[in-house]
Amino acid sequence: MASLHELLSQKDFWILLFFLGWVLLNWPMLSLADGIILLGMPAILIYISAVWLILILLMYLFDRGNSN
């Protein structure tokens, strides 16, 4: 848990997280999936879920890399 605390205190991580959130969750990117249905679900739901999963995965990888 100490490595997670160290990760969250790094400025580089917060800059990366802000940049990814700004780029991937801005309105023009979200409007690309407007009205499209994939696998019986709205594409916007799949897109937001995928972005969320990528952000969680990046946080895990940063934490794992910093714990050594």
N, C-alpha and C positions, 0 to 999 in steps of 0.2 A: 504494500500500500504506500510505502514511502516513495517508490519510484513514480507512482501516479501523482503524488504531491509534487515531486520535482518536475514532472512533465507539465503539469498545469501551471507551474511558476515560470516556465520558459516563454519568453516573448515570441520566439520564432514559431512555436506551436500555435499560439493565439493568432498570429498574423496569417499563418497558413489556413487555420480554421475559418477565419473571417473571410479571406480571399475565396476559398472554396464555396462557402455559403453564399457569398455575394454573386459569384459567377454562376453557380449551379442552380440557385433558387431565385434568380431575378425574374421579373415578369416576362421578358421576351423568351427565355428558355422554357418557362412554364406554359406559355401560350402555344408553343410548338406542338404540344400534346393535346390541345383542345379538341374535344369531340372524337378522339380516336379510341377504339376499344380493342384491347389485347387480352386474350385469354379470358374473355368475359368480364374484364374489369376495365375501368377507365385508365388510359395510359398515364394520366397525370398521377394517379395513385401508385402505379408501378414505378414511375420516374422518381417521385419523392421518396418512396421506400428504398429504392436503389441508392439514391444519394445519401440517405440516412445511414444505410448499411456501409457504404464506402467511408463515411466520416467515422463511424465506430471502428471499422477495420483499421483505418489510419491511426486512430488514437491507440489501439491495441499494439500496432507495429511500432509506433514511436515509444510507447511505454516499454515494450519488450527490448527494443534496441538500447534504451537508456538504463535498463536494469543491470546490464553487465558491467 
